[in-house]
């Protein structure tokens, strides 16, 4: 069982909170936006959703 992580780049402000809070380093900042580069590592903890000030992240169970 895994998770699909999506970042709405129109909403993302690139503050990096998701990068800092993620315990398994799912995100990287690329060109000022968060990008899920290790989606297969996602634990589904949703910490990234909680800290995202713009509501740009969704995590869905596969």
mmCIF file of the N, C-alpha and C atoms, coordinates in Angstrom:
data_MODEL
# 
_entry.id   MODEL 
# 
loop_
_atom_site.group_PDB 
_atom_site.id 
_atom_site.type_symbol 
_atom_site.label_atom_id 
_atom_site.label_alt_id 
_atom_site.label_comp_id 
_atom_site.label_asym_id 
_atom_site.label_entity_id 
_atom_site.label_seq_id 
_atom_site.pdbx_PDB_ins_code 
_atom_site.Cartn_x 
_atom_site.Cartn_y 
_atom_site.Cartn_z 
_atom_site.occupancy 
_atom_site.B_iso_or_equiv 
_atom_site.pdbx_formal_charge 
_atom_site.auth_seq_id 
_atom_site.auth_comp_id 
_atom_site.auth_asym_id 
_atom_site.auth_atom_id 
_atom_site.pdbx_PDB_model_num 
ATOM 1   N N  . UNK A 1 1  ? 0.853  -1.184 0.000  1.00 0.00 ? 1  UNK A N  1 
ATOM 2   C CA . UNK A 1 1  ? 0.000  0.000  0.000  1.00 0.00 ? 1  UNK A CA 1 
ATOM 3   C C  . UNK A 1 1  ? 0.893  1.239  0.000  1.00 0.00 ? 1  UNK A C  1 
ATOM 4   N N  . UNK A 1 2  ? 0.562  2.175  -0.871 1.00 0.00 ? 2  UNK A N  1 
ATOM 5   C CA . UNK A 1 2  ? 1.360  3.386  -0.966 1.00 0.00 ? 2  UNK A CA 1 
ATOM 6   C C  . UNK A 1 2  ? 0.487  4.616  -1.022 1.00 0.00 ? 2  UNK A C  1 
ATOM 7   N N  . UNK A 1 3  ? 1.137  5.739  -1.264 1.00 0.00 ? 3  UNK A N  1 
ATOM 8   C CA . UNK A 1 3  ? 0.445  7.024  -1.294 1.00 0.00 ? 3  UNK A CA 1 
ATOM 9   C C  . UNK A 1 3  ? 0.847  7.796  -2.537 1.00 0.00 ? 3  UNK A C  1 
ATOM 10  N N  . UNK A 1 4  ? -0.104 8.563  -3.041 1.00 0.00 ? 4  UNK A N  1 
ATOM 11  C CA . UNK A 1 4  ? 0.165  9.473  -4.136 1.00 0.00 ? 4  UNK A CA 1 
ATOM 12  C C  . UNK A 1 4  ? 0.193  10.877 -3.568 1.00 0.00 ? 4  UNK A C  1 
ATOM 13  N N  . UNK A 1 5  ? 1.302  11.559 -3.772 1.00 0.00 ? 5  UNK A N  1 
ATOM 14  C CA . UNK A 1 5  ? 1.500  12.909 -3.251 1.00 0.00 ? 5  UNK A CA 1 
ATOM 15  C C  . UNK A 1 5  ? 1.440  13.886 -4.416 1.00 0.00 ? 5  UNK A C  1 
ATOM 16  N N  . UNK A 1 6  ? 0.604  14.905 -4.272 1.00 0.00 ? 6  UNK A N  1 
ATOM 17  C CA . UNK A 1 6  ? 0.446  15.904 -5.322 1.00 0.00 ? 6  UNK A CA 1 
ATOM 18  C C  . UNK A 1 6  ? 0.682  17.292 -4.739 1.00 0.00 ? 6  UNK A C  1 
ATOM 19  N N  . UNK A 1 7  ? 1.412  18.115 -5.468 1.00 0.00 ? 7  UNK A N  1 
ATOM 20  C CA . UNK A 1 7  ? 1.621  19.514 -5.087 1.00 0.00 ? 7  UNK A CA 1 
ATOM 21  C C  . UNK A 1 7  ? 1.027  20.386 -6.183 1.00 0.00 ? 7  UNK A C  1 
ATOM 22  N N  . UNK A 1 8  ? 0.088  21.252 -5.812 1.00 0.00 ? 8  UNK A N  1 
ATOM 23  C CA . UNK A 1 8  ? -0.494 22.209 -6.749 1.00 0.00 ? 8  UNK A CA 1 
ATOM 24  C C  . UNK A 1 8  ? 0.489  23.371 -6.888 1.00 0.00 ? 8  UNK A C  1 
ATOM 25  N N  . UNK A 1 9  ? 1.202  23.407 -7.996 1.00 0.00 ? 9  UNK A N  1 
ATOM 26  C CA . UNK A 1 9  ? 2.260  24.407 -8.176 1.00 0.00 ? 9  UNK A CA 1 
ATOM 27  C C  . UNK A 1 9  ? 1.724  25.828 -8.296 1.00 0.00 ? 9  UNK A C  1 
ATOM 28  N N  . UNK A 1 10 ? 0.447  25.969 -8.633 1.00 0.00 ? 10 UNK A N  1 
ATOM 29  C CA . UNK A 1 10 ? -0.147 27.306 -8.657 1.00 0.00 ? 10 UNK A CA 1 
ATOM 30  C C  . UNK A 1 10 ? -0.331 27.847 -7.242 1.00 0.00 ? 10 UNK A C  1 
ATOM 31  N N  . UNK A 1 11 ? -0.557 26.954 -6.284 1.00 0.00 ? 11 UNK A N  1 
ATOM 32  C CA . UNK A 1 11 ? -0.752 27.366 -4.885 1.00 0.00 ? 11 UNK A CA 1 
ATOM 33  C C  . UNK A 1 11 ? 0.548  27.396 -4.093 1.00 0.00 ? 11 UNK A C  1 
ATOM 34  N N  . UNK A 1 12 ? 1.508  26.563 -4.457 1.00 0.00 ? 12 UNK A N  1 
ATOM 35  C CA . UNK A 1 12 ? 2.749  26.416 -3.681 1.00 0.00 ? 12 UNK A CA 1 
ATOM 36  C C  . UNK A 1 12 ? 3.525  27.732 -3.640 1.00 0.00 ? 12 UNK A C  1 
ATOM 37  N N  . UNK A 1 13 ? 3.888  28.143 -2.421 1.00 0.00 ? 13 UNK A N  1 
ATOM 38  C CA . UNK A 1 13 ? 4.664  29.375 -2.248 1.00 0.00 ? 13 UNK A CA 1 
ATOM 39  C C  . UNK A 1 13 ? 6.158  29.098 -2.105 1.00 0.00 ? 13 UNK A C  1 
ATOM 40  N N  . UNK A 1 14 ? 6.527  27.820 -2.011 1.00 0.00 ? 14 UNK A N  1 
ATOM 41  C CA . UNK A 1 14 ? 7.941  27.456 -1.938 1.00 0.00 ? 14 UNK A CA 1 
ATOM 42  C C  . UNK A 1 14 ? 8.604  27.783 -0.624 1.00 0.00 ? 14 UNK A C  1 
ATOM 43  N N  . UNK A 1 15 ? 7.828  27.823 0.462  1.00 0.00 ? 15 UNK A N  1 
ATOM 44  C CA . UNK A 1 15 ? 8.417  28.160 1.760  1.00 0.00 ? 15 UNK A CA 1 
ATOM 45  C C  . UNK A 1 15 ? 9.244  27.023 2.349  1.00 0.00 ? 15 UNK A C  1 
ATOM 46  N N  . UNK A 1 16 ? 9.072  25.807 1.846  1.00 0.00 ? 16 UNK A N  1 
ATOM 47  C CA . UNK A 1 16 ? 9.909  24.680 2.261  1.00 0.00 ? 16 UNK A CA 1 
ATOM 48  C C  . UNK A 1 16 ? 9.513  23.996 3.551  1.00 0.00 ? 16 UNK A C  1 
ATOM 49  N N  . UNK A 1 17 ? 8.385  24.361 4.125  1.00 0.00 ? 17 UNK A N  1 
ATOM 50  C CA . UNK A 1 17 ? 7.953  23.726 5.377  1.00 0.00 ? 17 UNK A CA 1 
ATOM 51  C C  . UNK A 1 17 ? 7.762  22.223 5.185  1.00 0.00 ? 17 UNK A C  1 
ATOM 52  N N  . UNK A 1 18 ? 7.216  21.811 4.051  1.00 0.00 ? 18 UNK A N  1 
ATOM 53  C CA . UNK A 1 18 ? 7.000  20.382 3.788  1.00 0.00 ? 18 UNK A CA 1 
ATOM 54  C C  . UNK A 1 18 ? 8.332  19.642 3.712  1.00 0.00 ? 18 UNK A C  1 
ATOM 55  N N  . UNK A 1 19 ? 9.328  20.281 3.116  1.00 0.00 ? 19 UNK A N  1 
ATOM 56  C CA . UNK A 1 19 ? 10.654 19.677 3.006  1.00 0.00 ? 19 UNK A CA 1 
ATOM 57  C C  . UNK A 1 19 ? 11.228 19.447 4.401  1.00 0.00 ? 19 UNK A C  1 
ATOM 58  N N  . UNK A 1 20 ? 11.068 20.438 5.273  1.00 0.00 ? 20 UNK A N  1 
ATOM 59  C CA . UNK A 1 20 ? 11.620 20.362 6.623  1.00 0.00 ? 20 UNK A CA 1 
ATOM 60  C C  . UNK A 1 20 ? 10.900 19.358 7.509  1.00 0.00 ? 20 UNK A C  1 
ATOM 61  N N  . UNK A 1 21 ? 9.584  19.254 7.376  1.00 0.00 ? 21 UNK A N  1 
ATOM 62  C CA . UNK A 1 21 ? 8.799  18.427 8.293  1.00 0.00 ? 21 UNK A CA 1 
ATOM 63  C C  . UNK A 1 21 ? 8.736  16.956 7.881  1.00 0.00 ? 21 UNK A C  1 
ATOM 64  N N  . UNK A 1 22 ? 8.929  16.644 6.630  1.00 0.00 ? 22 UNK A N  1 
ATOM 65  C CA . UNK A 1 22 ? 8.784  15.266 6.149  1.00 0.00 ? 22 UNK A CA 1 
ATOM 66  C C  . UNK A 1 22 ? 9.866  14.360 6.741  1.00 0.00 ? 22 UNK A C  1 
ATOM 67  N N  . UNK A 1 23 ? 9.450  13.291 7.446  1.00 0.00 ? 23 UNK A N  1 
ATOM 68  C CA . UNK A 1 23 ? 10.444 12.410 8.086  1.00 0.00 ? 23 UNK A CA 1 
ATOM 69  C C  . UNK A 1 23 ? 11.197 11.504 7.108  1.00 0.00 ? 23 UNK A C  1 
ATOM 70  N N  . UNK A 1 24 ? 10.710 11.372 5.877  1.00 0.00 ? 24 UNK A N  1 
ATOM 71  C CA . UNK A 1 24 ? 11.346 10.467 4.912  1.00 0.00 ? 24 UNK A CA 1 
ATOM 72  C C  . UNK A 1 24 ? 11.788 11.174 3.629  1.00 0.00 ? 24 UNK A C  1 
ATOM 73  N N  . UNK A 1 25 ? 11.867 12.500 3.661  1.00 0.00 ? 25 UNK A N  1 
ATOM 74  C CA . UNK A 1 25 ? 12.417 13.304 2.567  1.00 0.00 ? 25 UNK A CA 1 
ATOM 75  C C  . UNK A 1 25 ? 11.714 13.071 1.227  1.00 0.00 ? 25 UNK A C  1 
ATOM 76  N N  . UNK A 1 26 ? 10.385 13.151 1.255  1.00 0.00 ? 26 UNK A N  1 
ATOM 77  C CA . UNK A 1 26 ? 9.601  13.004 0.027  1.00 0.00 ? 26 UNK A CA 1 
ATOM 78  C C  . UNK A 1 26 ? 9.811  14.205 -0.892 1.00 0.00 ? 26 UNK A C  1 
ATOM 79  N N  . UNK A 1 27 ? 10.019 15.400 -0.316 1.00 0.00 ? 27 UNK A N  1 
ATOM 80  C CA . UNK A 1 27 ? 10.031 16.643 -1.105 1.00 0.00 ? 27 UNK A CA 1 
ATOM 81  C C  . UNK A 1 27 ? 11.422 17.232 -1.281 1.00 0.00 ? 27 UNK A C  1 
ATOM 82  N N  . UNK A 1 28 ? 11.551 17.950 -2.402 1.00 0.00 ? 28 UNK A N  1 
ATOM 83  C CA . UNK A 1 28 ? 12.688 18.838 -2.661 1.00 0.00 ? 28 UNK A CA 1 
ATOM 84  C C  . UNK A 1 28 ? 12.125 20.138 -3.206 1.00 0.00 ? 28 UNK A C  1 
ATOM 85  N N  . UNK A 1 29 ? 12.835 21.217 -2.975 1.00 0.00 ? 29 UNK A N  1 
ATOM 86  C CA . UNK A 1 29 ? 12.475 22.475 -3.627 1.00 0.00 ? 29 UNK A CA 1 
ATOM 87  C C  . UNK A 1 29 ? 13.204 22.541 -4.957 1.00 0.00 ? 29 UNK A C  1 
ATOM 88  N N  . UNK A 1 30 ? 12.439 22.726 -6.022 1.00 0.00 ? 30 UNK A N  1 
ATOM 89  C CA . UNK A 1 30 ? 13.003 22.868 -7.360 1.00 0.00 ? 30 UNK A CA 1 
ATOM 90  C C  . UNK A 1 30 ? 12.368 24.086 -8.010 1.00 0.00 ? 30 UNK A C  1 
ATOM 91  N N  . UNK A 1 31 ? 13.203 25.021 -8.433 1.00 0.00 ? 31 UNK A N  1 
ATOM 92  C CA . UNK A 1 31 ? 12.720 26.259 -9.054 1.00 0.00 ? 31 UNK A CA 1 
ATOM 93  C C  . UNK A 1 31 ? 11.705 26.976 -8.165 1.00 0.00 ? 31 UNK A C  1 
ATOM 94  N N  . UNK A 1 32 ? 11.955 26.952 -6.851 1.00 0.00 ? 32 UNK A N  1 
ATOM 95  C CA . UNK A 1 32 ? 11.108 27.680 -5.914 1.00 0.00 ? 32 UNK A CA 1 
ATOM 96  C C  . UNK A 1 32 ? 9.784  27.018 -5.590 1.00 0.00 ? 32 UNK A C  1 
ATOM 97  N N  . UNK A 1 33 ? 9.621  25.745 -5.951 1.00 0.00 ? 33 UNK A N  1 
ATOM 98  C CA . UNK A 1 33 ? 8.384  25.013 -5.672 1.00 0.00 ? 33 UNK A CA 1 
ATOM 99  C C  . UNK A 1 33 ? 8.726  23.653 -5.073 1.00 0.00 ? 33 UNK A C  1 
ATOM 100 N N  . UNK A 1 34 ? 7.828  23.138 -4.214 1.00 0.00 ? 34 UNK A N  1 
ATOM 101 C CA . UNK A 1 34 ? 8.010  21.803 -3.657 1.00 0.00 ? 34 UNK A CA 1 
ATOM 102 C C  . UNK A 1 34 ? 7.656  20.757 -4.714 1.00 0.00 ? 34 UNK A C  1 
ATOM 103 N N  . UNK A 1 35 ? 8.499  19.737 -4.799 1.00 0.00 ? 35 UNK A N  1 
ATOM 104 C CA . UNK A 1 35 ? 8.286  18.653 -5.754 1.00 0.00 ? 35 UNK A CA 1 
ATOM 105 C C  . UNK A 1 35 ? 8.429  17.325 -5.003 1.00 0.00 ? 35 UNK A C  1 
ATOM 106 N N  . UNK A 1 36 ? 7.432  16.434 -5.117 1.00 0.00 ? 36 UNK A N  1 
ATOM 107 C CA . UNK A 1 36 ? 7.557  15.120 -4.480 1.00 0.00 ? 36 UNK A CA 1 
ATOM 108 C C  . UNK A 1 36 ? 8.491  14.220 -5.295 1.00 0.00 ? 36 UNK A C  1 
ATOM 109 N N  . UNK A 1 37 ? 9.745  14.093 -4.856 1.00 0.00 ? 37 UNK A N  1 
ATOM 110 C CA . UNK A 1 37 ? 10.744 13.344 -5.609 1.00 0.00 ? 37 UNK A CA 1 
ATOM 111 C C  . UNK A 1 37 ? 10.912 11.916 -5.094 1.00 0.00 ? 37 UNK A C  1 
ATOM 112 N N  . UNK A 1 38 ? 10.440 11.640 -3.879 1.00 0.00 ? 38 UNK A N  1 
ATOM 113 C CA . UNK A 1 38 ? 10.536 10.296 -3.304 1.00 0.00 ? 38 UNK A CA 1 
ATOM 114 C C  . UNK A 1 38 ? 9.165  9.842  -2.829 1.00 0.00 ? 38 UNK A C  1 
ATOM 115 N N  . UNK A 1 39 ? 8.187  9.945  -3.689 1.00 0.00 ? 39 UNK A N  1 
ATOM 116 C CA . UNK A 1 39 ? 6.805  9.642  -3.322 1.00 0.00 ? 39 UNK A CA 1 
ATOM 117 C C  . UNK A 1 39 ? 6.650  8.224  -2.755 1.00 0.00 ? 39 UNK A C  1 
ATOM 118 N N  . UNK A 1 40 ? 7.446  7.287  -3.253 1.00 0.00 ? 40 UNK A N  1 
ATOM 119 C CA . UNK A 1 40 ? 7.327  5.900  -2.795 1.00 0.00 ? 40 UNK A CA 1 
ATOM 120 C C  . UNK A 1 40 ? 7.714  5.735  -1.316 1.00 0.00 ? 40 UNK A C  1 
ATOM 121 N N  . UNK A 1 41 ? 8.380  6.735  -0.754 1.00 0.00 ? 41 UNK A N  1 
ATOM 122 C CA . UNK A 1 41 ? 8.769  6.691  0.658  1.00 0.00 ? 41 UNK A CA 1 
ATOM 123 C C  . UNK A 1 41 ? 7.682  7.232  1.585  1.00 0.00 ? 41 UNK A C  1 
ATOM 124 N N  . UNK A 1 42 ? 6.657  7.863  1.040  1.00 0.00 ? 42 UNK A N  1 
ATOM 125 C CA . UNK A 1 42 ? 5.622  8.523  1.848  1.00 0.00 ? 42 UNK A CA 1 
ATOM 126 C C  . UNK A 1 42 ? 4.974  7.556  2.833  1.00 0.00 ? 42 UNK A C  1 
ATOM 127 N N  . UNK A 1 43 ? 4.874  7.992  4.093  1.00 0.00 ? 43 UNK A N  1 
ATOM 128 C CA . UNK A 1 43 ? 4.273  7.200  5.162  1.00 0.00 ? 43 UNK A CA 1 
ATOM 129 C C  . UNK A 1 43 ? 2.799  7.504  5.359  1.00 0.00 ? 43 UNK A C  1 
ATOM 130 N N  . UNK A 1 44 ? 2.319  8.551  4.690  1.00 0.00 ? 44 UNK A N  1 
ATOM 131 C CA . UNK A 1 44 ? 0.928  8.952  4.841  1.00 0.00 ? 44 UNK A CA 1 
ATOM 132 C C  . UNK A 1 44 ? 0.641  9.666  6.155  1.00 0.00 ? 44 UNK A C  1 
ATOM 133 N N  . UNK A 1 45 ? 1.665  10.237 6.772  1.00 0.00 ? 45 UNK A N  1 
ATOM 134 C CA . UNK A 1 45 ? 1.488  10.901 8.078  1.00 0.00 ? 45 UNK A CA 1 
ATOM 135 C C  . UNK A 1 45 ? 0.777  12.246 7.955  1.00 0.00 ? 45 UNK A C  1 
ATOM 136 N N  . UNK A 1 46 ? 0.802  12.830 6.754  1.00 0.00 ? 46 UNK A N  1 
ATOM 137 C CA . UNK A 1 46 ? 0.144  14.098 6.436  1.00 0.00 ? 46 UNK A CA 1 
ATOM 138 C C  . UNK A 1 46 ? 0.698  15.303 7.193  1.00 0.00 ? 46 UNK A C  1 
ATOM 139 N N  . UNK A 1 47 ? 1.908  15.181 7.721  1.00 0.00 ? 47 UNK A N  1 
ATOM 140 C CA . UNK A 1 47 ? 2.556  16.329 8.368  1.00 0.00 ? 47 UNK A CA 1 
ATOM 141 C C  . UNK A 1 47 ? 2.746  17.474 7.388  1.00 0.00 ? 47 UNK A C  1 
ATOM 142 N N  . UNK A 1 48 ? 3.031  17.126 6.141  1.00 0.00 ? 48 UNK A N  1 
ATOM 143 C CA . UNK A 1 48 ? 3.238  18.142 5.106  1.00 0.00 ? 48 UNK A CA 1 
ATOM 144 C C  . UNK A 1 48 ? 1.969  18.949 4.873  1.00 0.00 ? 48 UNK A C  1 
ATOM 145 N N  . UNK A 1 49 ? 0.826  18.277 4.896  1.00 0.00 ? 49 UNK A N  1 
ATOM 146 C CA . UNK A 1 49 ? -0.452 18.959 4.704  1.00 0.00 ? 49 UNK A CA 1 
ATOM 147 C C  . UNK A 1 49 ? -0.693 19.950 5.839  1.00 0.00 ? 49 UNK A C  1 
ATOM 148 N N  . UNK A 1 50 ? -0.375 19.521 7.066  1.00 0.00 ? 50 UNK A N  1 
ATOM 149 C CA . UNK A 1 50 ? -0.604 20.353 8.245  1.00 0.00 ? 50 UNK A CA 1 
ATOM 150 C C  . UNK A 1 50 ? 0.238  21.625 8.236  1.00 0.00 ? 50 UNK A C  1 
ATOM 151 N N  . UNK A 1 51 ? 1.469  21.553 7.717  1.00 0.00 ? 51 UNK A N  1 
ATOM 152 C CA . UNK A 1 51 ? 2.355  22.729 7.761  1.00 0.00 ? 51 UNK A CA 1 
ATOM 153 C C  . UNK A 1 51 ? 2.287  23.592 6.514  1.00 0.00 ? 51 UNK A C  1 
ATOM 154 N N  . UNK A 1 52 ? 1.632  23.118 5.460  1.00 0.00 ? 52 UNK A N  1 
ATOM 155 C CA . UNK A 1 52 ? 1.574  23.896 4.221  1.00 0.00 ? 52 UNK A CA 1 
ATOM 156 C C  . UNK A 1 52 ? 0.618  25.078 4.388  1.00 0.00 ? 52 UNK A C  1 
ATOM 157 N N  . UNK A 1 53 ? 1.159  26.305 4.347  1.00 0.00 ? 53 UNK A N  1 
ATOM 158 C CA . UNK A 1 53 ? 0.308  27.487 4.575  1.00 0.00 ? 53 UNK A CA 1 
ATOM 159 C C  . UNK A 1 53 ? -0.663 27.772 3.432  1.00 0.00 ? 53 UNK A C  1 
ATOM 160 N N  . UNK A 1 54 ? -0.393 27.218 2.251  1.00 0.00 ? 54 UNK A N  1 
ATOM 161 C CA . UNK A 1 54 ? -1.227 27.529 1.098  1.00 0.00 ? 54 UNK A CA 1 
ATOM 162 C C  . UNK A 1 54 ? -2.169 26.386 0.701  1.00 0.00 ? 54 UNK A C  1 
ATOM 163 N N  . UNK A 1 55 ? -2.115 25.262 1.417  1.00 0.00 ? 55 UNK A N  1 
ATOM 164 C CA . UNK A 1 55 ? -2.992 24.141 1.107  1.00 0.00 ? 55 UNK A CA 1 
ATOM 165 C C  . UNK A 1 55 ? -2.706 23.521 -0.246 1.00 0.00 ? 55 UNK A C  1 
ATOM 166 N N  . UNK A 1 56 ? -1.437 23.500 -0.626 1.00 0.00 ? 56 UNK A N  1 
ATOM 167 C CA . UNK A 1 56 ? -1.070 23.036 -1.965 1.00 0.00 ? 56 UNK A CA 1 
ATOM 168 C C  . UNK A 1 56 ? -0.854 21.521 -2.071 1.00 0.00 ? 56 UNK A C  1 
ATOM 169 N N  . UNK A 1 57 ? -0.828 20.822 -0.926 1.00 0.00 ? 57 UNK A N  1 
ATOM 170 C CA . UNK A 1 57 ? -0.456 19.402 -0.931 1.00 0.00 ? 57 UNK A CA 1 
ATOM 171 C C  . UNK A 1 57 ? -1.650 18.507 -0.671 1.00 0.00 ? 57 UNK A C  1 
ATOM 172 N N  . UNK A 1 58 ? -1.718 17.425 -1.448 1.00 0.00 ? 58 UNK A N  1 
ATOM 173 C CA . UNK A 1 58 ? -2.688 16.371 -1.167 1.00 0.00 ? 58 UNK A CA 1 
ATOM 174 C C  . UNK A 1 58 ? -1.935 15.045 -1.086 1.00 0.00 ? 58 UNK A C  1 
ATOM 175 N N  . UNK A 1 59 ? -2.389 14.190 -0.171 1.00 0.00 ? 59 UNK A N  1 
ATOM 176 C CA . UNK A 1 59 ? -1.831 12.845 -0.013 1.00 0.00 ? 59 UNK A CA 1 
ATOM 177 C C  . UNK A 1 59 ? -2.993 11.883 -0.065 1.00 0.00 ? 59 UNK A C  1 
ATOM 178 N N  . UNK A 1 60 ? -2.960 10.983 -1.040 1.00 0.00 ? 60 UNK A N  1 
ATOM 179 C CA . UNK A 1 60 ? -4.063 10.028 -1.210 1.00 0.00 ? 60 UNK A CA 1 
ATOM 180 C C  . UNK A 1 60 ? -3.517 8.612  -1.144 1.00 0.00 ? 60 UNK A C  1 
ATOM 181 N N  . UNK A 1 61 ? -4.236 7.761  -0.424 1.00 0.00 ? 61 UNK A N  1 
ATOM 182 C CA . UNK A 1 61 ? -3.859 6.358  -0.325 1.00 0.00 ? 61 UNK A CA 1 
ATOM 183 C C  . UNK A 1 61 ? -4.169 5.654  -1.647 1.00 0.00 ? 61 UNK A C  1 
ATOM 184 N N  . UNK A 1 62 ? -3.242 4.826  -2.106 1.00 0.00 ? 62 UNK A N  1 
ATOM 185 C CA . UNK A 1 62 ? -3.446 4.075  -3.352 1.00 0.00 ? 62 UNK A CA 1 
ATOM 186 C C  . UNK A 1 62 ? -4.275 2.839  -3.091 1.00 0.00 ? 62 UNK A C  1 
# 
